[in-house]
Amino acid sequence: MGSMQDWLGAQARVRSRRGLVRSTVPRPDVSHLDASRTDASRNGAAVLDTAVLDSPLLDLASNDYLGLAADPRLQAAGIAAVARYGTGARSSRVVTGTHPVHAELEAELAALTGQPAALAFSSGYTANLGILTALGGPGTLIVRDEHAHASLIDGARLSRSPLEVFPHGDLEALARLLAQRSQPRAVVVIESIYSVLGDAADVAATAELCAEYDALLVVDEAHGIGVAGGGRGAVHAAGLAGAEHVVLTTTLSKALGAQGGAVLGSAALREHLVNTARSFIFDTALAPCAAAAAAEACRIIAAEPGRVESVARNAALIAGALGLEQAAGAVQSVPVGPATRAAGLAARLEEAGVLVGCFRPPSVPDGISRLRLTARADLSPEQLRAAAALIRTLLSLTEVPA
Ligand SMILES: Cc1ncc(COP(=O)(O)O)c(C=O)c1O
């Protein structure tokens, strides 16, 4: 065991030196900030005066894009599901774990996105593992965008398919890879809105290419559902809802304010997944309270388009205030260079009262670490302006104070 302990210590030292240490320390309750308390120059340092605030931190880091995670209607739906079904699903969906609330959720997801069928998983991660392992294998080439999420990369690897990667958004490179393939089947994997850069894929053009080369397109809409296409997602916006060669995956944990994941496509695909997707079959079913909350979120998104519009308004505000090109969805991404600088800036912002995402390797390639700001619908223009002023001040400092 000595050699393993030595190795763990050495690994920790390397992470620390490179600015790559991640933390699971619980966050204080994050919600609202009184922007009138902003003092961007106290003691020569950029600071938001949080001492007088009800809540200590302004959250620009979480993925609760529509502010639904704390919505009383989602909470009530979750509590009712706990009362009716208990706190856990008790077993896999294919044993006794499927409850009426799972069918309800799947119907709501299908209705929101315009897809024929949906299958709920315990997370977006397991949904992506499930679809790619169930479709993959030696006879299926999997071609993915280089920025695809870790869960898509892992699903592709687990599938034992031959794998190819195309440069981010480069459809000519994708076409070449599809044209050269020797396998009878091909699956192309993209995200509709990319999680770190926040930029959008050209879903329509990618789908057209897939049709031309008889490939199936898997679009991860983790950051698209609830945000793009009036909340119905980028595939719906591209007029591709229900197209046989386009499959969606999503998480229920971002705009839907709950937890879990789903794959959406044809009834035949759903049936195939139920019978072959190992991360579905050998995994305890999604907790009923999360399923109920996500189903409620789908109904709210369809009924309250103003929430989705607020994300776009807030994204424009953040991008404008920071001089960034506005990204397609809720995520606005600020390039800051080395990982150590990103970590230093994020730590200073947190001290000053603003929580931002800090994306470093392996989430992004070395040298292009970023601060990731989410334009949540429930943030006010005053809050966003105050946070942006603070971020501008810190970014303009050549040295980030230790
Ligand atoms: C693009 C993308 N896909 C999948 C996931 C995984 O979803 P989950 O957190 O529900 O496992 C995430 C984020 O967590 C994501 O950003």
The ligand as an SDF file (V2000), in Angstrom:
LIG
                    3D

 16 16  0  0  0  0  0  0  0  0999 V2000
  -23.4430   17.9150  -22.5200 C   0  0  0  0  0  0  0  0  0  0  0  0
  -23.7010   17.1130  -21.3090 C   0  0  0  0  0  0  0  0  0  0  0  0
  -24.1050   15.8490  -21.4260 N   0  0  0  0  0  0  0  0  0  0  0  0
  -24.3450   15.0820  -20.3580 C   0  0  0  0  0  0  0  0  0  0  0  0
  -24.1780   15.5640  -19.0820 C   0  0  0  0  0  0  0  0  0  0  0  0
  -24.4140   14.6370  -17.9280 C   0  0  0  0  0  0  0  0  0  0  0  0
  -25.6570   14.8510  -17.3560 O   0  0  0  0  0  0  0  0  0  0  0  0
  -25.9320   14.4220  -15.8340 P   0  0  0  0  0  0  0  0  0  0  0  0
  -25.2980   15.4720  -14.9940 O   0  0  0  0  0  0  0  0  0  0  0  0
  -27.4050   14.3660  -15.7190 O   0  0  0  0  0  0  0  0  0  0  0  0
  -25.2890   13.0950  -15.6290 O   0  0  0  0  0  0  0  0  0  0  0  0
  -23.7690   16.9020  -18.9100 C   0  0  0  0  0  0  0  0  0  0  0  0
  -23.5910   17.5450  -17.6160 C   0  0  0  0  0  0  0  0  0  0  0  0
  -23.5320   17.1910  -16.5690 O   0  0  0  0  0  0  0  0  0  0  0  0
  -23.5130   17.6750  -20.0440 C   0  0  0  0  0  0  0  0  0  0  0  0
  -23.0880   18.9450  -19.9220 O   0  0  0  0  0  0  0  0  0  0  0  0
  1  2  1  0
  2  3  1  0
  2 15  2  0
  3  4  2  0
  4  5  1  0
  5  6  1  0
  5 12  2  0
  6  7  1  0
  7  8  1  0
  8  9  2  0
  8 10  1  0
  8 11  1  0
 12 13  1  0
 12 15  1  0
 13 14  2  0
 15 16  1  0
M  END
$$$$
